[in-house]
Amino acid sequence: MKSIIRFIPLILFVLLGVLLYRGLFLNPQAMPSAMIGKPLPNFELPMLKATEQKVGREDLKGNIVLLNVWATWCIQCKYEHPYLLEIAKDPRIKLYGLNFTDDHSAALRWLKQYKDPYVFTIFDEQGALGLDIGVFGAPETFVIDHTGVIRKRFAGPINTEVWKKEFLPLIETLETEMAQGAS
């Protein structure tokens, strides 16, 4: 019995090693979201550039919407920013920002320095909306259809390849649904 007890730490160490090794191969974009297929939750938060103005769910309805979660503390957000500037030129979609758990003045400086691709940015200082929609971190981008239903969650930075593979097919599907009058 004493010899078996001696091997318990070794067995636990090996099991932990296997678990951690497996984790290296998980896809962070494949994190499930309970919000897919559900309406964007009700919220009332200030705009980043005009904190006296409040915005809510109804302000994001009627178009194909990309809600991009970003913050100045997010290194990958800086990487994806030039791609967002290009995406913002696409008339098929409306790009909104969700500034997540960030410093207000730092966020304003960021948009001034790197240019603002967003129709407007929601200032989610406490992270309430981010938590309600299942944000794990930044950057993340949500596709919201014209009826206000969340159709996709993508974790990680957007670039040209990701845009073409992950977003364009869904946008084309949503355009077809809108043209057919689907609600």
C-alpha positions as CSV (number, residue, x, y, z in Angstrom):
1,M,0.0,0.0,0.0
2,K,2.8,2.4,0.8
3,S,4.4,1.9,-2.6
4,I,1.1,2.9,-4.3
5,I,0.9,6.1,-2.2
6,R,4.4,7.0,-3.4
7,F,3.2,7.0,-7.0
8,I,0.1,9.3,-6.5
9,P,2.1,12.5,-7.0
10,L,3.7,11.1,-10.2
11,I,0.3,10.0,-11.5
12,L,-1.2,13.4,-10.7
13,F,1.7,15.2,-12.4
14,V,1.4,13.1,-15.6
15,L,-2.4,13.7,-15.7
16,L,-1.9,17.4,-15.3
17,G,0.8,17.4,-18.0
18,V,-1.5,15.6,-20.4
19,L,-4.4,18.1,-19.7
20,L,-2.1,21.1,-20.2
21,Y,-0.6,19.6,-23.4
22,R,-4.1,19.0,-24.9
23,G,-5.0,22.7,-24.1
24,L,-2.2,23.9,-26.4
25,F,-4.1,22.6,-29.4
26,L,-7.5,24.1,-28.6
27,N,-8.8,26.8,-30.9
28,P,-9.7,30.0,-29.1
29,Q,-12.0,31.0,-31.8
30,A,-14.1,27.9,-31.2
31,M,-15.1,29.0,-27.7
32,P,-18.9,28.4,-27.6
33,S,-21.3,31.3,-27.1
34,A,-24.7,30.8,-25.4
35,M,-25.8,34.0,-27.1
36,I,-25.8,32.8,-30.7
37,G,-29.3,32.9,-32.1
38,K,-30.5,35.1,-29.2
39,P,-31.3,38.8,-29.3
40,L,-28.7,41.3,-28.1
41,P,-29.6,41.9,-24.5
42,N,-31.2,45.2,-23.4
43,F,-28.7,47.7,-22.3
44,E,-28.2,51.5,-21.8
45,L,-24.7,52.7,-21.9
46,P,-23.0,56.0,-22.8
47,M,-21.2,56.6,-26.1
48,L,-17.5,57.0,-25.7
49,K,-17.3,60.3,-27.5
50,A,-20.4,61.8,-26.0
51,T,-20.9,60.2,-22.5
52,E,-24.1,62.3,-21.9
53,Q,-25.7,60.3,-24.8
54,K,-27.0,56.9,-24.0
55,V,-27.4,54.1,-26.5
56,G,-29.2,50.8,-26.3
57,R,-30.1,47.7,-28.2
58,E,-32.6,49.5,-30.5
59,D,-29.7,51.7,-31.8
60,L,-28.0,48.6,-33.3
61,K,-31.1,47.2,-35.2
62,G,-32.1,47.4,-38.8
63,N,-28.8,46.7,-40.4
64,I,-26.1,44.0,-40.5
65,V,-24.0,45.0,-37.5
66,L,-20.5,44.1,-36.5
67,L,-19.9,44.8,-32.8
68,N,-16.2,44.9,-32.2
69,V,-15.0,44.6,-28.6
70,W,-11.7,46.5,-28.1
71,A,-9.6,48.2,-25.5
72,T,-6.4,50.2,-25.3
73,W,-4.8,47.5,-23.1
74,C,-5.4,44.9,-25.9
75,I,-2.3,44.3,-28.0
76,Q,-4.2,42.4,-30.7
77,C,-6.7,45.2,-31.0
78,K,-3.9,47.4,-32.3
79,Y,-3.0,44.7,-34.9
80,E,-6.6,44.4,-36.2
81,H,-7.3,48.2,-36.3
82,P,-6.1,48.8,-39.9
83,Y,-8.4,46.0,-41.0
84,L,-11.3,47.5,-39.2
85,L,-10.7,50.8,-41.0
86,E,-11.0,48.9,-44.3
87,I,-14.1,47.0,-43.2
88,A,-15.8,50.3,-42.1
89,K,-15.8,51.3,-45.8
90,D,-18.1,48.4,-46.7
91,P,-21.6,49.9,-47.1
92,R,-23.3,46.5,-46.4
93,I,-22.5,46.6,-42.7
94,K,-22.4,49.0,-39.8
95,L,-19.3,48.7,-37.6
96,Y,-19.9,49.7,-33.9
97,G,-17.3,49.6,-31.2
98,L,-17.6,48.3,-27.6
99,N,-14.9,49.7,-25.5
100,F,-14.5,47.1,-22.8
101,T,-13.3,47.8,-19.3
102,D,-11.1,50.6,-20.4
103,D,-10.0,54.1,-19.3
104,H,-12.1,56.7,-21.0
105,S,-9.4,59.2,-21.9
106,A,-7.0,56.5,-23.1
107,A,-9.8,55.2,-25.4
108,L,-10.4,58.7,-26.8
109,R,-6.7,59.1,-27.4
110,W,-6.5,55.7,-29.1
111,L,-9.3,56.6,-31.6
112,K,-7.7,60.0,-32.3
113,Q,-4.3,58.5,-32.9
114,Y,-5.3,55.4,-34.9
115,K,-8.5,56.8,-36.5
116,D,-12.0,55.9,-35.7
117,P,-13.6,53.2,-37.9
118,Y,-16.9,53.0,-35.8
119,V,-20.3,54.5,-36.4
120,F,-20.1,55.1,-32.7
121,T,-18.4,53.3,-29.7
122,I,-20.3,52.1,-26.7
123,F,-18.3,52.8,-23.5
124,D,-18.7,49.7,-21.3
125,E,-16.4,50.8,-18.4
126,Q,-17.6,48.2,-16.0
127,G,-17.9,45.4,-18.6
128,A,-21.6,44.8,-18.0
129,L,-22.7,44.5,-21.6
130,G,-19.5,42.5,-22.4
131,L,-20.4,40.0,-19.7
132,D,-24.0,39.8,-20.8
133,I,-23.0,38.8,-24.4
134,G,-20.3,36.5,-23.2
135,V,-17.1,38.4,-23.9
136,F,-14.0,36.5,-22.7
137,G,-11.6,39.3,-23.7
138,A,-10.6,41.6,-26.5
139,P,-10.7,41.6,-29.4
140,E,-13.9,39.9,-30.1
141,T,-16.4,40.6,-32.9
142,F,-20.1,39.8,-32.9
143,V,-22.3,39.7,-36.1
144,I,-25.8,40.9,-35.3
145,D,-28.5,40.6,-37.9
146,H,-31.0,43.3,-39.0
147,T,-33.5,42.0,-36.4
148,G,-31.0,42.4,-33.5
149,V,-30.2,38.7,-33.2
150,I,-26.5,37.7,-32.5
151,R,-25.5,35.4,-35.3
152,K,-21.8,34.9,-34.8
153,R,-19.1,35.5,-32.2
154,F,-15.5,35.6,-33.3
155,A,-12.7,35.7,-30.7
156,G,-9.4,37.1,-31.9
157,P,-8.2,39.7,-34.3
158,I,-9.7,40.2,-37.7
159,N,-7.5,40.3,-40.8
160,T,-8.1,39.9,-44.5
161,E,-8.1,36.1,-44.4
162,V,-10.4,35.9,-41.4
163,W,-12.7,38.5,-42.9
164,K,-13.1,36.5,-46.1
165,K,-13.4,33.1,-44.4
166,E,-15.4,33.8,-41.3
167,F,-17.5,36.9,-42.0
168,L,-18.2,37.4,-45.7
169,P,-20.2,34.2,-46.2
170,L,-22.4,35.1,-43.2
171,I,-22.9,38.6,-44.4
172,E,-24.0,37.3,-47.8
173,T,-26.4,35.0,-46.1
174,L,-27.8,37.8,-44.1
175,E,-28.2,40.0,-47.2
176,T,-30.2,37.3,-48.8
177,E,-32.4,36.9,-45.8
178,M,-33.0,40.7,-45.7
179,A,-33.8,40.7,-49.4
180,Q,-36.3,37.9,-48.9
181,G,-37.9,39.8,-46.0
182,A,-36.9,37.3,-43.3
183,S,-37.4,38.6,-39.8
